[in-house]
Amino acid sequence: MPNYQYRCKACGREFLRFQSISDEPLSVCPECGGELLRLLSGGGGVIYKGAGFYVNDYKKQAEKPAAKDKKDTKDKTSEAS
């Protein structure tokens, strides 16, 4: 359910009201009884949390040791024997 912002034409008071989309807009100021205007708002800003989809959504492949490194370790073990 969204928050709606209202302003009273008579007293100028502004306030937010948490209402269902299907509810009728308020028409009477709770402070002075004057007529209310429902204001248009810019909406909620988008909030990005985390490192981003390009890091989280694609599985990283495990780093594989180079074939050259495997040969070097085999050569070292055979020389030691």
Beta strands, then each sheet from edge to edge (+ up, - down):
strand 1: 3-8
strand 2: 14-18
strand 3: 36-39
sheet 1: 2+ 1- 3+
end
